[in-house]
Amino acid sequence: MLERLEEIERRYAELNERLSQPEVARNAAEFRKLAREAGDLKETVETTARYREVLVRRDEARQIVADGGDEELLELARAELETLDPEVETLTQALKLLLVPRDPNDARNAIVEIRAGAGGDEAGLFAADLYRMYDRYAERRRWAIEPLSSSTNPAGGFKEAVLLVSGAGAFGRLKFESGVHRVQRVPKTEASGRIHTSAASVAVLPEAEEVDVHIDPEDLEIDVFRSGGPGGQSVNTTDSAVRVTHRPTGLVVSCQDEKSQLKNKTKALKVLRARLQELRKAEQEAELSRERRQQIGSGDRSDKIRTYNFPQGRVTDHRVKLSLYQLEEVLDGGIDAFVEELISAEQQRVLAAGPAPG
């Protein structure tokens, strides 16, 4: 473990030296990439420094006890060992977790796609509830949200909504939301009071930068059309909506939220870039073992990952068997308990698979 920690310390020092170089500072994309990597290593480097400091103090206290002598000094050394020994153990476990291989995309912004599933208008209303849940969660963590595209149903819910969540570690925490979310409640339109089950799917993608995914303009087919939807002087009067088709893959992205055609095109390309990166990742993961593809947090969209039961006021995450009877709190953005449990489960799975590198 110490050998691996030394490698990380050397890499961290190298990154900070490069970040101080004027030519790197002038290259925004390169600077962001290096700064993100340095940020990922910072906690490990700081914890390692604390670990070494505590080890030195513990060795000094042990030496005092071994040498004997002044009783008052011995008592102080024994008292210090009572606190240092547990701290060494705590720091050792913390470093093991920090050495767990991380998704290199964890520090990135996240593109969250919410789509109504089975359940008609009620599914669309539930999709809107999920949108608000992530909006409130982002607000709690001081992240920014930018709507990228959306389409509504007659009941006022979403057929589909795509948003960009910007903030440190956004993808690393939101990626566990990928999957099918199920709701059990009595719809407002249900006269008999019968409970309905509806669903909405969530896909969370890391925001891809231009340096990650190159898109050849020759591969794109771009169409413009008039925006649809209620209100607004420019809606249905100007060709501001944009549809981008990526010919090699057949991926299609439409955006009509902005009055500006250029802004809609920029947003559509942002979503397309993220989907292309996800497609590349899926192709790579298809070559991995079945066991690895089934890991917690893999984002398999066919899985029903969570149920929101309104009659019981309960939310259950089926992956970690965690139920909270705080439905209103969860829908108001209080999902950290689930996120922390899922992160912990993933870390423990990796630790159980073998010792940390180095």
Secondary structure, 3 states (H helix, E strand, C coil): CHHHHHHHHHHHHHHHHHHCCHHHHHCHHHHHHHHHHHHHHHHHHHHHHHHHHHHHHHHHHHHHHHHCCCHHHHHHHHHHHHHHHHHHHHHHHHHHHHCCCCCCCCCCCEEEEEEECCCCHHHHHHHHHHHHHHHHHHHHCCCEEEEEEEEECCCCCEEEEEEEEECCCHHHHHHHHCEEEEEEECCCCCCCCCCEEEEEEEEEEECCCCCCCCCCHHHEEEEEECCCCCCCCCCCCCCCEEEEEECCCCEEEEECCCCCHHHHHHHHHHHHHHHHHHHHHHHHHCCCCHHHHCCCCCCCCCCEEEEEECCCCEEEECCCCEEECCHHHHHCCCCHHHHHHHHHHHHHHHHHHCCCCC
